[in-house]
Amino acid sequence: MSDETRLIHAGKSPPAPLARTVGPPIQKGSTVLLPNAEALYDDEAHLTYGRAGLAAQACLQEALAVLEGAVGVSLYPSGIAAISGALMAVLGAGDEILVVDNCYKPVRRFCDRVLKRFGVTVRYVDPAMPPETLVGDAGPATRLILLESPGSLSFEMQDAPRIAALARERNILTAIDNTWGAGLTFKPLEHGIDLSLQALTKYVGGHSDVFMGSAAARDPALVRALADGVDNMGWAVSGEDAYAMLRGLRTLPTRMARHGQSALAVAGWLSAQPEVAAVLHPALPGAPDHELWRRDYKGACGLFGVVLKPAPEAAVNAFLDALKLFGLGFSWGGFESLAISCDAQLSVRRHRKAYGGPLMRLHIGLEDPADLIADLRAGLDAYARLASA
Ligand SMILES: *Cc1c(COP(=O)(O)O)cnc(C)c1O
């Protein structure tokens, strides 16, 4: 045979069995080779195409199912794709969805620009509503209630277990964006929520360098609907990215404990500073919704809000610009500390709340909290100079 042919077919068989490493092999493949002609159309017994994911994706799905206490987990190329994907998988024209008004802003965009176009009615509900009122507000067409608790900008919580129980009585599905709890400090499926959604991009990845999302469910019909949805939309995640997520998952509890501990140290210090009006970390004793957090959560994380005493916008910018250890950037869940101002994102809300001053959001990374506190003090000094000017 000529070199053209020999080079196509040489070096095709890795040593069998493959050497075992602590991580899964990263297989790269669109084509999956089948053992015989009959297997080509036997989808039940064989994986026939690489889009569904190969070894690393399967290992990640299995590990996430253990984390979430799920029967099945679907993977998506981003967190927002997990939320849009799960909604597309279960909603149809004529359905109504209730969405908490504190939802992640791109979720609102998806609901307004896509769901509505496909005949789904979207209603934004006040996240502070008692569960009875919220579920009582549902109509005959309401198919699903989407929660985000704590809200990732304003940190108010919903009584998710109670809402799930009331919704179930009325045959309404519940889903939660649980990126804050990461399937670790809060396990939605154990509390009766039907769909646990998260941006793995944040704490599971843990290094601010990979995008992925997941949707987990217990009900086999929902697990099937999610998987079909991924298939129908043609989404795929790469073996490299799945490998990176699985690596992040190994250290999730250790990192999360440190993020939570440091965040509470910083939050406690902040609440005693003269420039601070309120600290919005549900795990901080005395903070809003602390009792709900204490009842349902096994731990804290590094993300929380801070309301400063009223001052001109220039003071807010001076605070952020004076920070040296906190990066200014969206996203969170990585090893590094971040800060943003939030007010510009609140104007789209229907049920606006007066915070009584500028709302800031901090992500506390894995640095020494004493160094972060010194950095924040310098920021607050800059704030105070312009607040009184
Ligand atoms: C970041 C984030 C998402 C979206 O995740 P991506 O991977 O960036 O698409 C969804 N929900 C919350 C609460 C988030 O913080």
The ligand as an SDF file (V2000), in Angstrom:
LIG
                    3D

 15 15  0  0  0  0  0  0  0  0999 V2000
  -22.6590   33.2360   35.4940 C   0  0  0  0  0  0  0  0  0  0  0  0
  -24.0190   32.8420   35.8440 C   0  0  0  0  0  0  0  0  0  0  0  0
  -24.8130   32.1550   34.9330 C   0  0  0  0  0  0  0  0  0  0  0  0
  -24.3780   31.8830   33.5120 C   0  0  0  0  0  0  0  0  0  0  0  0
  -23.2150   31.1320   33.3930 O   0  0  0  0  0  0  0  0  0  0  0  0
  -22.3470   31.2200   32.0490 P   0  0  0  0  0  0  0  0  0  0  0  0
  -21.5130   30.0090   32.0800 O   0  0  0  0  0  0  0  0  0  0  0  0
  -21.5740   32.5050   32.1430 O   0  0  0  0  0  0  0  0  0  0  0  0
  -23.2990   31.2540   30.8960 O   0  0  0  0  0  0  0  0  0  0  0  0
  -26.0790   31.7870   35.3320 C   0  0  0  0  0  0  0  0  0  0  0  0
  -26.5410   32.0680   36.5580 N   0  0  0  0  0  0  0  0  0  0  0  0
  -25.7990   32.7170   37.4600 C   0  0  0  0  0  0  0  0  0  0  0  0
  -26.3770   32.9980   38.8060 C   0  0  0  0  0  0  0  0  0  0  0  0
  -24.5170   33.1430   37.1360 C   0  0  0  0  0  0  0  0  0  0  0  0
  -23.8020   33.8260   38.0300 O   0  0  0  0  0  0  0  0  0  0  0  0
  1  2  1  0
  2  3  1  0
  2 14  2  0
  3  4  1  0
  3 10  2  0
  4  5  1  0
  5  6  1  0
  6  7  2  0
  6  8  1  0
  6  9  1  0
 10 11  1  0
 11 12  2  0
 12 13  1  0
 12 14  1  0
 14 15  1  0
M  END
$$$$
